[in-house]
Amino acid sequence: MKYNLLEEKWIPVLYKDGISTRVNVIEAFTEAGRIREIAASNPMDRLAILRFLLALLYWCKGNPPDETDSISSFPSDWFKRLDDNKDCFNLLGDGRRFYQQKPKRLEKKLSADYLMQEVPTGTNFWHFRHGTDLRDGLCPACCAMGLLRLPLFATSAGRGKPPGVNQKPPTYIVPMGDSLSETLRLSWRKRPEPNLGTPTWEKPDITLPQHGNVPLLTGLTWVPRRVWLDAPEEPQSNCIACGRREALIRRCVFAGIGSTRTDEGSPARVWNDPHTIREGDEIVKPFSALGPADAAAGKWTKVVAGILCGEKPKEKQRLWVVSFATVQNDKYLEATEWEIPFLTALDDMKVQESIESIGAWQREGWKLPGKTKPREISQTRGHLEILSAVAAVRPQAERTVSGRIDQLIAQGGDAWQEAAQEYRPLMAAVAKSLSPGYTSASLRSRQEIAAVKPDMRPKKNHKNEGRDK
């Protein structure tokens, strides 16, 4: 069976006029001005496809030309290199395959469902989606999207099965435009590269360099698994990922590639991902989904602080945040996404003030359980009970506040104090739970608990004031 990604309509898109359909790679570029966005249901697929198209832009056209901003959709003559290398994008067949390496020896085949993290395989728990290895399967389009996920979201799976180039999957930040064309241009022009390197579709067995910089196309497309798909099998059935009814691919080789560790004592490998941010020297990564109940509630503060510390947007734009967390060998998986409406033209002083305010908000969030302890409550309620009550309401308040980050940055101190009021109705509910009685002591405790909120008032340095006097 032939299935070429340049010809088959496998990319789900949403047009600006509301029509949802599937297009091939060439159509995604030439129609990009009319397409609003990639329309896959899972944010991991949307990001993976977007990064794949970005890598193709670099490969076909190189660094962006000066007239890029005036282009609505991308001219078809930019992509002659795709036509000349069509065999690199065959998903099936006996010859060269996209993101796949032909097995060199007889290897055990696994379920093709391993390409989709949310589909249960092996002994993983079924949760809300039930699946059976080698009976359920994926359509070719979902297999293509599963292969595209590997460079971004592959996690360590034991000896010889390393994670992707970013190690533990980070939090990805993508500037978004009003069309697919504008979204691609925002990332394309962000990073001109003198050395683009070789993409994996051109050399499927490419390895990461032992030291020095990882070239852009190598880092964007490097696949940390050796995959070889079986041919689709009859009878037709519903794809366990997208539900379309067709002949499904039920088995594949899904093997490790060996260790990717650098030589001991050699310089470190350096990879500057175009869609990650840093907090100091560390790339921002998602919190453990099995930590405290409110562990993820304040993660937006780390993301926004990392954005402010990095390269400032040159124009007002929406920032799309995607993260994927896995805990205990994939026993728990969590893919999340959210958007940040971001303001531009911030001077250095405004940026520093915003970073300090975000840090203060983080610290105040951590203090909330300690503040929710009137003397009467401390004598009757345990520490864990108070922690659980606060953790139950904190995500709601943090979600509301994070949606106003553009206002908080623009307006400063007063806006942060107003944001703290989001906790008042929630803490009133906590007060009724922790102090339900009708005695004067219970009423006093409820009032004290209901008044708990982040204290975002400017802090005075009393020590220095006394010294000045």
HELIX and SHEET records of a PDB file:
HELIX    1   1 VAL A   25  THR A   30  1                                   6    
HELIX    2   2 PRO A   43  LYS A   61  1                                  19    
HELIX    3   3 ASP A   66  SER A   70  5                                   5    
HELIX    4   4 SER A   76  PHE A   79  5                                   4    
HELIX    5   5 LYS A   80  ASP A   84  1                                   5    
HELIX    6   6 LYS A   86  PHE A   89  5                                   4    
HELIX    7   7 ALA A  112  LEU A  115  5                                   4    
HELIX    8   8 PRO A  140  PHE A  153  1                                  14    
HELIX    9   9 LEU A  180  TRP A  188  1                                   9    
HELIX   10  10 LEU A  216  THR A  221  1                                   6    
HELIX   11  11 LYS A  299  CYS A  309  1                                  11    
HELIX   12  12 ASP A  348  LYS A  371  1                                  24    
HELIX   13  13 ARG A  375  THR A  380  1                                   6    
HELIX   14  14 HIS A  383  SER A  402  1                                  20    
HELIX   15  15 ILE A  405  GLN A  411  1                                   7    
HELIX   16  16 GLY A  413  ALA A  420  1                                   8    
HELIX   17  17 TYR A  423  LEU A  434  1                                  12    
HELIX   18  18 SER A  440  ALA A  450  1                                  11    
HELIX   19  19 HIS A  462  ASP A  468  1                                   7    
SHEET    1   A 3 SER A  20  VAL A  23  0                                        
SHEET    2   A 3 ILE A  11  TYR A  15 -1                                        
SHEET    3   A 3 ILE A  35  ILE A  38 -1                                        
SHEET    1   B 3 LEU A 110  SER A 111  0                                        
SHEET    2   B 3 ARG A 251  ALA A 255 -1                                        
SHEET    3   B 3 ARG A 226  LEU A 229 -1                                        
SHEET    1   C 3 TYR A 172  MET A 176  0                                        
SHEET    2   C 3 GLN A 317  VAL A 327 -1                                        
SHEET    3   C 3 TYR A 332  PHE A 342 -1                                        
SHEET    1   D 2 GLY A 212  ASN A 213  0                                        
SHEET    2   D 2 ARG A 269  VAL A 270  1                                        
SHEET    1   E 2 GLU A 233  ASN A 238  0                                        
SHEET    2   E 2 ARG A 245  LEU A 248 -1                                        
SHEET    1   F 2 ARG A 278  GLU A 279  0                                        
SHEET    2   F 2 GLU A 282  ILE A 283 -1                                        
END                                                                             
